[in-house]
């Protein structure tokens, strides 16, 4: 590919960056002024309280004046202690699941990092760590002295990130992190970090202080009066600190976003905009697939199964995601991402999150595209920089299970076993992948089956599955979900539910004022209505096309299957209502309440659970439910409906009764969902078989 020579002005701090540094400096100065004001104020209070206390004691020699005077003196001293107690707080750095690596173990990686620090004009990291996730970041040990003295930074590299990138993209990510190394504005992070520790200590870390005040107040009613004065002054201090916290951190988050843009520019300058952009897209996919594999193995712990090596399995899910989203793969099995994947990028309304430390992926990508710095691509996997990659992967996989009991008794599944089990589970518990999630997590819109059959018989239906099921149409249900989210954002703007208000928002890449939110909402409501109408018509049209191209036996199966499905869906809606009503009455029992409130809550629960028991009795004897129920589910339902459970008998709850109801409720919702899912899956498999036979000309 043709490369371009970058202009060094691309990595100069932008005007917005410089302006935000000024605002952050002002915020830090404001905090210092406010803190000094509070410190001087409590010292003044302590002097006044001390003088009053001594005066009261000497005014009249009596044990009452002695107690009250000493109480005032102690109150003043405690106020000073409250404002400076953060000094005595010890903080231990948590390194979590990170492992430090050294040059003797990873010479090629360290050589790569050293060359990159030369290119970016930064110092070599003090420490290099590995972690398991899809991430890379810079940090340093932030102490009181780090606000004033130069501190060397540490680099952490996630193996999930390595698993998702080629060498050029890996270089772009590390160049971004070294861009942070070069930012003197990171020093503000140390200021804000330490100031936040001060604020947090005074706002929330007060258990020991409160215990001292409570013990002091318990000695005498006069001391309770001085304790009350102390606490009221502290409430005023905390009110001021909350306001300062918002101002300080909003400015820091704004600076952090500008720092990310600047680090992106350095990444593009060193490794190319093209590599930085594809790295961002691949990391979005890698992160989502990492979560998928992690959730899968978490669900397998109950069956005592575990991964032998997490990372080839992560790569397999990346491959599957690419296939489902029609992305081709390179020679390393990584997706070719020439565009942003719609499945990960559907929002139209964007509100700048004042508390976000990073800009949106769209904004970052647009900024890097504007730089238009092209560099050659090294297609080899980023793993090529690591020695003993498989050993590292297995070590981190083992560490993931370090907190699991009896892990030595678990069955280890390699890649082949994982694929066999995972895809078998997917096949059994999801609809055919050709539907691309179109039917997931929703009911098929009911239609008049007889009318649809008449329509199928009247016309010569030449539509194919591909004609009906375009990318745009298959994405309609997801589109509806995202439209609902966008409309909710606009409602927040209109109703001013977002803290500090929102002056502007982006809609389809164009900036609008908050006054235009109702008009944009009206447009989205129309889009939502059109999308919902399109889904209803597509649900119906898929049936019509399948019916028109089916043999007589399959036509009858389609008709009977859809008729029964619509009946199941209607029944499920009533069951969801029962479940929601019982759970709404049941959930308050998990909170601490006065006895009178407990009795009222339990009485309400007895009232609403009558319908649940009736339905569970029907389910226990219904053939369509028994066909999908496990032995454990049958036993859970039988145990619940065979007794009149008493959930509370003064003064205690009956824990067995509560556990029995909780298990019965979860079983209820699982069984009704499983019955409908199994029938719907069988019906949709038949429909797809007919449509594919038409496509094949059979």
N, C-alpha and C positions, 0 to 999 in steps of 0.2 A: 504494500500500500504506500501511497505518497505521504511522506511526513512533512510537518511544517516546523519552521524555526520559531520558537516562542519569543514574544517580546517580554523583557523582564518587568515592564510596567504592570504586567498581569498579576504579579505577586506583591505589588505595593498595597499597603492598607488603603481601603476605599474611604471615601468621605464619610459614608454612613458608619463605618468602623470607628473612625477617629471621633465622630460625634458621640457615639455610644460610650467610648472610653471616657470622654469628658463627663457624661451623665453618671457613669459608674463611679468616677472619682468623687463627684458631688455627693452621691449616695453614701459612699464610705465616710466622707467628711461629716455628713449629716449624722450618721450613726455615732461617730466619735463625740460630736458636740452634744448629742442627746444623752449619751452614756455619761459624759462628764457632768452634765447638768443633773442627771439623776443621782450620781455619786455625791456631788456637792450638796444636793438637796437632802439626801438621807443623812449625810454627815451633820448638816445644819439641824435636822430633826433630832438626831442623836444628842447634839449639844443642848438643844432646847429641852428635850425630854430629861436629859441628865440634870440640867439646872433646876427644872421643875421638881424632879424627884428629890434632889438634895434639899431644895427649899421646903418641900412638904414634910420631909423627915425632920428637919430642924424647926419647923413651925410649931409642932406640938409633938412631944415625945409620947407616942402611943403605938401599939402594935399595928393598928389599922393604917396610920400614916406611914409606918415603916413598910408594910406590905405594898401599899399603893405606890409609894415613892420608888421602892426597888423594882416594882413592876414597870414603871415608866422608864427607869434607867435601862433595864433589860430589854424593853421594847425598842428603844433607840439603838442599842448595840446590835440587836437582831436585824434591824433594818439595814445597817451597814453590812452585816454579814451576808444578808440576802443578795445584795448587789455585787459582792465580791466573791461569793461562794464558788463560782465557776473556776476560780484559781486552784481550788483544792480538788477539783474533779480530775480523775485519772482516766485517760482514754487509751484502750488497747486496740491496735490495728488488727482488723480481721482480714486475713488473706484468703478466707473461704476455700474454694477448691482450686486455687492457683498453685502451680509448681514452678519453682525457679529452675532455669536451664543455664548451662555454661558453655563457653566456647569449645572446651575440650570434648563435649558431647555433641555439639552441633556446629562444627567449624564452617560449613558452607552457609548456613543460615546467618551466622554472625558476620561472615565476610560480606554477605548480601546487605545486611543491616549497616555495616561500616561504610560500604560504598554509598549507600543511600543517605547516610548522615553527611557524607562529604558533598553529595549533590544538593542537599537541602541546606547545607551550611549550619548544621546543628551538632550538638554534643552527642556522643554515644550514650545510650541509657545507662543509668546506675545499675539497674537490674532488668533482666528479661524473664518474663513469666509466661507460662502456657496455662490456658483454662479450657474447659470443654466446649463452650458455647460458640455461636456465630457472632463474634464480636472482636474488636481490638480497641484498646484505649490506653491513654497516658494518665498516670497518676503520680503523686509524690506524697511523702509523709508530711502532712500539713500539721505543723505545731505552731505554738506562739511565735517561735523564733523564725519560722519560715516566712513570716510577713516582712522580715527585715533582711534576712540573709539569703544569698542564692542557694537554691535547692536543686539537686539533680533529679531528673524525672525517671520514672520506671515505665517500661513498655510491657503490656499484656497482649498476647496473641491467642485468640480462640481457635481450637482445632476445627470447630464447625465452620469457621470462616475459611481456613485453609482448604477444607473439603469442598468448598463452593466456588473456588476461583482458580484461574490460571496464574502463571508467574507475573505477567504484566499487570493484571488486576490486583494481585497481592502487593506488588510494588506500589500501586496507586494508593492502596489503603494505608500501607505503612508510611508513605510520603505524606498523606493527610495527617497521620498521627505526629510525624516529625514536624509538620507545619505548626502543630501546637507547641512542640518543644521550643520553637523559635519565637513564640508569642510572649512578649513581656507582659501582655495583658493577662496572662495566666496568673500573674501575681495577685490580681484582684480576686481570683478564685480563692486564694489563700486567705485574703482579708475577709471575704464574705463567709468562707467556711468557718473561720474562727469566730467571727461576729455572730454567725448563726448558732454556734455552740454556746455563746454567751446568752443569746436570746432564748434558745431552747432550755438552757439550764434554769433561767428565771421564770419561764412560762410553764414548764412541764416537769422538770426534774426536782420536785419539791417535797417528795415523801418524807425524807429525813427532817427537813425544816418544819413541815407540818406536824410531825410527831413531837418535835421539841415544843412547838407552840401549844399543842393540845395538852401535853403533860404539865406545862407551866400553867395553863389556864385552869387545869383541874384542881390546883391546890386551893384556890379561893376565888370568890365571886369578884373581888376587886381586880385580881389578876386576869379574869375573863374580860373585864372592861379594857384593860391595856392590850390584851391579845386582840380584841376586836379592832382597836385603833390600828394596831400593827397590820392586820389583814386588810383593812380598808385602804391603807396607804399602798400596800403591795398590789391590790387590785388596780389602783390608779397607775402604778408603774407598769403593770402588765398591759393595760389598755394602750399606753404610749408605745410600748415595745411592739405590740401587734401591728400598729400603724407603720412603725419604722421597718418591721420585717417585710411587709408588703412592698414598700417603696424600694428597699435595699435589694430584694430578690427579683423583683420585676426588672429592675435595671440590670442586674447580673444575668438574668436569663436572656434579655435582649442582647447584651454583650456576648453571651455564649453563642447565640445564633450568628452574630457577625463573625465571631471567631471560627465557626464552622465554615462559613462562606470563604473566609480567608485561607483556611487549611485546605479547602477544596481547590482553591486557585493554585496553591503550591503543589497539590497532588496532580492537577492537570498540567502544570508547568513541567514537572519532573517526569511523569509517566504518560501524559497525554489525556486530553478530554475524553477521547474515545474509550480508553481503558478505564478511566474513572467512572464513566457513565455505565458501562457494562458491568463493572464491579458492583455498583449500587443496585442495579437490577437483579444481578445474580444473588446478591446478599439478601434481598427481599424474599426471593424464592427459597434460598437456603435456610433463612430464619424460619419461614413458615413450615418447611419440611422437617426441620430439626424439632420443632414443637410437635409435629405429627408423630414422629418416631418416639419422642420422649413420652408423650401421652399414651401411645400404644404400649410401651413397655411398662409404664406405671400401672396400666390396667391388667397386665399379665402377672404382677407380683403375687396376687391372690392365688394364682395357679402354680406358683413356684417355678416360673420360667423367666429367663433373662437373656440379654444379648451377650454373645461372646466378644463381639467387636461392633460397637455402635456405628462407626463411621462408614463402612461399606453399605450398611443398611440405610443410613442417611442418604448416601449417594443414590441408592436404588429408589428411594421415595422422590428424590429430585428428578430422576429419569421418568418415573411414573407421572409426576406432575407435568413434566414437559410434554409427554405423550398426550395427556388429557387436554392440554391447552395448545396442542398442535405446534409445539416448538421443536425444531430439529436439534440434534445433539452433535457436539464436536467429537473429536477422536478421544477425548478424556471422559466422555459421558456427561458433559456439562451443557446446559441449554444455550442455544444461540439466541440472544435476546436483542433483536434489532428494533424492538419497540417495547413499551411498557405493557405488562400483562394486564388485560382487563380484569381478570379475577382478583387482582390485588390493588386495583386502582379505579374505583367507580364513582367517587364523590365528585359532585359538581360545585357544591357550596363549601368554601374554605374560609374559616375564621382564624385569624392569627391567634394562636394560643400564647397568651402572655407568660405562661408558666412553662412553656416548652423550651428545653435547652438546645434543641436542634430544629432547623427549618424543615419544611416538608420535603419529601423526596422530589416532588415535582419542581419546587423552587430551586433546589440545589442542582438538579439536572439542567434546568433552563440556564442557570448561571454558567455552568461548565460548557454547555453548547455554545453560549455566546463567546466564550474564549476561543473555541474552535482550534485547539492545539492537537494535532494528530501525531501519534507516535506508533512505532511498529509494535506488533503483538507477538509476545512469546507464548505460544499455545500450550506449553508443557504445564502439567498440574503444579500447583504451589507445593505439593508434597515433595516434589523433586529437590527442594531445598533442605529437606529434613533427613537426618540419619535415623535408621531404625523406626521408620514411620509406623509400621504395624505395632511394634512394641509400645510406642507412645499411645496409640489408639486404644490398645487393650488395657494399658495402665489407667487411662482416664475412664474407660468403660467400667473397670473394677471399682474405681473411686466413686462412680455414680451410685453404686450399690452398697457403699461402705456403712450406711446407717440402717440397712435392711437386716432384720433378724434372720438367723440361720441361712445366710446367703450361700454357704458352702453346700447346702442341700438342694439348691436350685439347679434345674436343667439348663445348660447353656445351648443357645441356638446360633449356629453359624449363618452365613448369608443365605445359603440354599434352603436351610430349614426355615429361616425367617420369611423368605419369599413364599415358600409353600404355605406356611401358616397364615401370614398376613393376607395374601391374596385370597385364600380360602375364606378367612374371616370377612374380608371386604365383599367377596361374592355372596356370602350368606347374609350379610347385614347391610347391603346397599343395593341400589338398583343398577342395572347394567351400565357400564361406563359410557356406552354410546349415547345415553341420555344426558351425559355431562352435568348431572346434578339438577336437571330441570324439574324432576318430580320430588326432590328431597324436601323434607321438613314442611310439607304442605299437603292439604287435601286437593284432589283433582276437582275442578269446578264441576258441579253436577249440571247435567243437561237432560233434555227430554230424549230418551234413548230411541223411542219409536219414531219420533220426527227425524232423528239423525239417520236411522236405518232407511227411512223413505228417501231421504236425500241421497244416501249412498246408492240406492237402487235406481234412482232416476237418471243420474248423470254418469257418463263414462269417466271415471276418476283416473286420470293419468299422472297425478302428482306422485312424486317419489318421496321417500323419507328425507333425502337430502334437500329437496325443494321445500318441504315443510319445515325442516329442522335446521335452519341456517344458524350461523354463530350468533347473530343478533337475537333471533327468536329463542334460542336455547338459553340465552343470558337474561331473558325477561324476568323470571322470578327474583334473581339477584338484583336486577335493575330496580324492581319494585321495593326491595328491602333498602337499597341505598337511597332511593328517592324519599322513602319514609324518614331515613336518618337526616337527609338534607332539609326536609320540611321541619323536622324537630329543631334543627339548628336555627332556622329562620324564626320559628316560634319563640325560641330563647331570646333572639335579638328583639323581636317585636314586643315581647312581654318584659324585656329588660331583666331577664333572669341571670344573665352572665355578669359576674362580679366586675364592677367598675364600668360596665357598659361596653358596647362595641360600636365604634364610629363607622367602620367600613368592613366590607367582606368581599371575597372574590366569588364570582359565579361564571363558570365556563371560561376562566382566564381573564375576565373583565372585572374591574373594581367598581363596587356600588356603595352608596352611602346607606346607613341604617334606615333612613326614611324610605328607601326603595325596597326594603325587605317584603312588605305586603304584596307588592306587584310581582316580585320574583316568586314569592310563595304561590301566587295564583297560577303562574306559568308552570311551576312544578306540580301543583295539584292537577292541572290538566294533563301533564305528562304521565302522572301516576294513574289517572283515570284511563288514559289511552293504553298504558301498559297492562293494566288489569283487564281491560276489554280484550286486548290481544292475546293474553294468556287464556282467557275463557274460550276464545275462538280457536286457539291452537289445541287446547285440550280436546275440544269437540272434533276438530278437523282430523286429528291423529286417529281418533276412533273411526270416523267416517272412512278415511282412506284405508285403514286396516280392514274394516268390515267389507268394503267394496272389493278387496283383493283376496279375501279369505274363502276357503272352501266352506261347504254347508256346515260341517261339524265345528270348524273354528268360528264361524259366524255365530253359532249358538253359544259356544263357550265365551265369546266376546260379550254377547248380549247378557248372558247370565252373570258373567264376571263383573261387568260394570254395574248391573242392577244391584248385586250383592254389595259391591264396594260402596256405592252411594248410601246404601242402608247402614253399613258399618260406620261410615263417616258421620252420618247423622246421629247414630247412637253414641259415638265417641264424643261428639260435642256436648251431649248431656252428661257424659261421664267426666269430662274435663271440668264442667261446672261443679259437679259433686266434689271432685278432688280439690278444686280451688276453695270451695266453701269450707270443707273440713280442715284444710291446711290453714286457712285464715283464722279459724277458731282454735286450732291446735297450737300454732306457733307461739302465742303469748305465754304458754305454759313453760317455755324455755327461758323466760325473763323473771327477774326478781320482782315480786308484787306483794302488796299487803294481803292478808288472808281473805278479806272481804272481796277484793278484786279477783283472787284466785277462784273463789267459789262462783263468782259471776261468770268467769271465763269457762270454767268446767261445765256449768249449766248450759252455756251456749254450745259447747262442744257436744254434750249429750244430745242436744236438739238436732244439730246438723248431721251427726253421724248416723242417724236413723236411715237416711237414704243410702249411705255408704254400705251399711250392713245388708240392706235389701239387695243392692246391686251385686255385692260380693256373694250372696247366697245364690243369685241367678248365675253368676260366673262359675261358681263351684260345680254347678250341675249342667252348664251349657256345653254342648259338644264342640262348638267352634272355639271356645276358650280352652277346654281341656286338651285340645290337640296341640296347643302351643305352650302349655304350662309345664314347668319342671316339678319334680317331686317336692323340692324345697318351697316353691311358690304355693303348691296345693296345701302343704302343711301349714304355711304361714296364714293363709286365708281361713283354713279350718280352725286353727287356734283362736283367731280373732272372733269369728262369728259364733263359736261354740260357747262363749262366755259373755256375761254382762259385766264389763270391766269397770272398776271404780278407780278413777285416775287420781283422786285426792280425798284423803280422809284425815281431817285435822289431827295433828299438825303437819302431816307428811304427804308427799306424793307417793303413789305406787309406781315405782320405777319399772317393774315388769309390765304393768298395764300400759304405761306410756311407750315402752319399747315395742310391745306387741302391736299397738296402733300405728306406730311409725313404720314398722316393717310391712304391715298390711297395706298402708297407704302407698308405699313405694312399689309393692307388688301389684297393687291395683293398676297404677298408671303403666307399669311395665307390661302387664298382661294385655291390657286393651290396645296398647301401641303395637305389641308383637302380633296380635291377631290380624289387625288391619295391614300391617307391614307385609306379613307373609302372603296374604291374599293379593295385595296390590303388586307385590314383586312377581308373583306367578302370572298375574294378568298382564303386566307390562312386558314380561319375557315373551309371552304368547304374541302380544301386539308387535313387538320388535321382530320376532321370527317371521311373521307374515309380511311386514314391511321390507325386511331384508330379502325374503324370497322374491318379492316383486322386483327389488333392485337387481337381483341375480337373474331374473327372467325365468324363475322356476314356476 
